[in-house]
Amino acid sequence: MTDTAKPPKQLLAEIGKVDPNKMKHVQTNEENSLPSAEDVAQEKSHLKHLEGITQFEPNALQHANTKERVVLPDTTMIADEKKHQEHIGGISSFKRHSLKRTVSQEKSVLPDKQTIAQEKTETELRERIGNFDKNNLKHTQPQEKVVLPTGEDIIHEKTEVELRERIGSFSKDSLKHVEPEEKTVLPTEEEIVHEKTEVELRERIGSFSKDSLKHVEPEEKTVLPSEEDVQQEKTEVELRKSIGEFDKNNLKHQQVDEKNPLPSTEAIEAEKKEEEFKHSIEGFNRKSLKKAETDVKNPLPTKEVIQQEKKAAK
């Protein structure tokens, strides 16, 4: 234990009362797990990646012009902004004098048997690690392997290069101009009723009296692992052991057949439509929009809503 996490005197007194003759001896199995071949390969690939980043030449980069777009907020974003402003206004206008003073009770919870046993086991492990003799270790020569890309990686790389070439040589003159139609969607009756219900619930929560609550003593329970958890842990240990003892010489060599599928006419047409849609959005003139007057309507609640409100009030 560190100096910042010293146990209390009451805890030391309780530990001193334990009879050592009643404790059971537990045989600990010391394991020294070496890194697998996958970990070694991953570490080497990470070092190569860092080396490539340090040796990268910024002069090879090309300048790209960014296009600034102005996105107008929709109705949901406006509603969320209004709710946020109302919430901030309610917090700023809250009266702190209406709060009641409560006295906190400090409790000292003693550790159970499992915590004490875990602490002792951890102390023994630290002592063994400190007294471990490094001369007992054996030297192993790591084997460096070069992993070649699979057929799917090669096909994916070729397809990506072809798509980039097509995009770079694409002519924007073949695109057609499209006039977008702006629509203003008003909220439905269900959304208005839901908004009113939410506002009423917030008002009720704010005016709720804590004096009507009853005190409940919590019961602390120690849940032991089930048979399924124990069996799953054993299966995982066996799998790790079998992976560590796996012999790679039993693997067979597979010949990869490289294929270069060309995109279909449907994919080309879909790409053209997407480019036309992007061009129409970029060249859209906002001055051609017309001003629309919105009609604010306040629908009255239905009988079902009134009955539901009465039941909630009771």
C-alpha angles and dihedrals in degrees: 000000000000125000091252093059104046116159117246121258092248090057092051090049092052091048090050091056092060114108110232091206091066093054120098125229115244122199110220121207112218114212129188107197113196120207115270126238090259091056091050092048091047091051091050093048089050091052091049090050091052091047090052090051093051092048094046116124114222090200089073091066120102126224115249126193115224121215116221116220128191112217116195117219119252128224094271092054091048091049091049090050091052091049090049092051091048090049092051091047091051091051093049093048095045114124111229092190090073091065119101124228116246128193115224119222117218114216128190110213115201118219118254127232093271092054092049092048091048091050091051092047091050091050091051091049092051091051091050092048091050092049095043115129112224091198090077091066120101124225115243126192111224118225116223114215129189112220112211120212117260126242091258091054091051092048091047091050093049092048091050092050091050092049091051091050091050092048092049093050095042115125115224091197090080092063120104126224115246125193110219121218117224116216128190112212115204120208117263126238091258092056092048092049090047090051092050092048091050092050092050091048091052091051091050092048090050092051095042115128116227092200091080091062120101125225115248125192111221119227117221114218129187110218115205120207115268127237090259091056092048091048091048090051091051091049091050092051091050091049092051090049092050091048091051092049095044115129112221092197089078091066119104126225115248124204112225118219109211116215129183109200115193119221117264126242090257091057091049092049091048090051091050092049091050092051091048091050092050092049092050091051093048094048096044115131112219091194089073091066118107126223114249126199114223120218112218112214127190108200117201118239119262127239092260092055092048092050091047090051091050091051091050091050091053 
